[in-house]
C-alpha cells in the first residue's frame, strides 16, 4: 500500500512538473509574440514615431498576460518541491513576477491617465478656439 501511495505521489508530481513546463513554454511564447508584434508596429505602423508609440498599451497588456501565465506555472511547481531551497527559489520567482506585474499595471494606469489629461487639454483648446 505504501508503494502504491509513493508511486502515485511521484506520478502526480511528474504530471504537475510536465504541465508547469508546458505553461512556461506558453508564457515565453506570449512574450516573444508580444515583443515581435510591438517591433513590427514600431517599424511599420508608427514609423518610429515615439509619441504615438508611448500611447500604445498593447505591450503592457501582453507582458502582463505572459507574467500571469508564468506565475501560474510557478504556483504549479510548488507541488513538486522536495526541499527548502527549491521553496525559497520558487518563492523568490513568484515575488519577482508579482512585483513586475504590479509595475506593468501601474505603468498602464499612468499611460491611461496621461491620455485622459491630453484629451481634456485638446478638448479645452478646441472649445477655446471655437469661442474666439
N, C-alpha and C positions, 0 to 999 in steps of 0.2 A: 504494500500500500504506500509506503514511504517513497519507493522508487517511482511509482506512478505519479505521485504528487510532485516529486522533484522533476521528473521528465515534463510534466505539464507546465510547471513553473518556467523551465528553460524554453519550452516551445512558445509560451506566451511572450517571454522576453525577446526571443528571436523574431517573432512576428512584429512586436512593437518596435524593435530596432529597425527592421526592414521598412516598416511603414514610415518611421521617422526619417529614414534616408530618402524615401520617395518624396515625402513632403518637403524636405530640404532641397531636393533637386527642383521641385516645382517653384519654391521660393527663389532660388537662384535664377531659374528661367524667367520669372516675373521681373527680377531686377535687370537682367540682360535685355529683355523686351522693352521695359520702360526706358532704359537709358538709350537703347538703339532708336526708339521712336522719338525721343527728345532730340537726339543728334540730327535725325532726319528733318524734324520740324525746324530746328535751328538753322540748318543749311538751306533747305528747300522752301519752306513756308515763310519763315521770318527773315531770311537772308541776313542773318547776324544782326538783326535789329533788337538789341538787348533791352530796349524799353518795352517792346511787345513781349519779349521772352519773359521778363520779370513778372508780367501779369498772368502768365500761363501757370495753372495749378496742376497740370497733368502729371508731372514728375513727382510732386509731393504725394498725390493720391496713389500712384503706382508703387512708390517706395514704401509708403505706409502699409499698403496691402501686402507687399512682399515681406515686410518685417512681421506682420501678424501671422503670416504663414510660417515663417521661420521660428517664431515664438511657439507656435503650436507644435512644431517638430521638437523643440527643446523640452516642452512640457511632456510630450510623449516619451522622450528619452529618460525622464525621471523614473519610469517603470523599470528600467534596466540597470539602475545604479547598483553597484556592488561594493563600493567603499565611499568613505567620506570625501576623498579627494575628487572623485567624479561628481559628487553632490555639490562641492564648492565650485567646480568649474562650470557646471550647468547653471547653478545659481547666479554666478557672475555673468554668464552669457545672457540669461533671462533678464537680469538687471540692466545690462548694457542695451539690449534690444528694446526694452520698455523705455529707457531713457531716450534713445534715438527716436522712437516712435512719438514720444511726447514733444521732442524738439521739432519734428516734422509737423505735428499737429499745431504747435504754437506758430511756426512759420506760416503755415497755411492760413491760420486766423489773422495773422498780421497782414498778409497779402490781401485777404478779403476786406479787412478794414481799410487798407490803403486804397483799394479800388472804390469803396463806397465814398471815401473822402474826396477822391479825384472826381467821381461822378457828381457829387454835390457842388464842388467848385465849378466844374464845367457847366452845370445847370444854372448856378448863380450868375456866372459870366454871361451865359446866353440870355437870361432874363434881364440882366443889366443892359445888354446891347439892345434888346427889344424895347426897353423903356426910353432909351436915348434916341 
